[in-house]
Amino acid sequence: LIFLPLAAFIVIIMANAVSRMWNMYLDYYKIPVAYRYNWITIIKTYLGPALKEILAHSRFEKCGANSWRANPHKMLFYAFIILFITTGTVFFLADILGMHTPWNPFTHPVKWLGNVGGILLLYGVISLITGRNRAVLENSLKTAYPDAFLLWLILFVGITGFSIEVFRMVPIFYNFVGYIYLCHIISVFLLFLAIPYSKFSHLVFRTTAVTFDLYYKDILKKQGL
């Protein structure tokens, strides 16, 4: 239950931040009042194309300096989408329909989906950590504590998530499942809490920026500029 108020807290903070960011863009680019559409119109018209572009990571791949990040970043992005769907499905089936876990990881499709997301997450975050370390050694990138902490936290989430599954299947480790689960829940809580205050917020702000870019280009086209 603690995750529901946490999710509400994050949604409120991020919604307020996006609103302020959007209004700042409107003022900075001097968008005429006649073209300042409501949120429903913005979402219906521009959010879809923006999400399509973000999912493809097309702008990321065009940036030569960051090209090495494109594929791991994409895999990590897909991993969070898959794991979000998995978590929502588990919540619905277990907490609403009463189909309580644990489920068999070899036969249950929800577990398959979660494992695919977990593998993508580990691949993406390990690739980013090794890539950043290599770039730091080459003096082509400087890394800060918040960046490193977030990546290692994501790695810890992935490792503890898979460890729960493995420890449940090995009798001699079964008594340790509770401790691993506690570590996993705490790390997931910290990951959620980090969303507004770390580069995790980039997910939301990047989506907002790309959406505004498409909106602004459309406005210029309508103005004949």
Secondary structure, 3 states (H helix, E strand, C coil): CCHHHHHHHHHHHHHHHHHHHHHHHHHHCCCCHHHCCCHHHHHHHHHHHHHHHHHHCHHHHHCHHHHHHHHHHHHHHHHHHHHHHHHHHHHHHHHHCCCCCCCCCCCCHHHHHHHHHHHHHHHHHHHHHHHHHHHHHCCCCCCCHHHHHHHHHHHHHHHHHHHHHHHHHCHHHHHHHHHHHHHHHHHHHHHHHHHHHCHHHHHHHHHHHHHHHHHHHHHHHHCCC
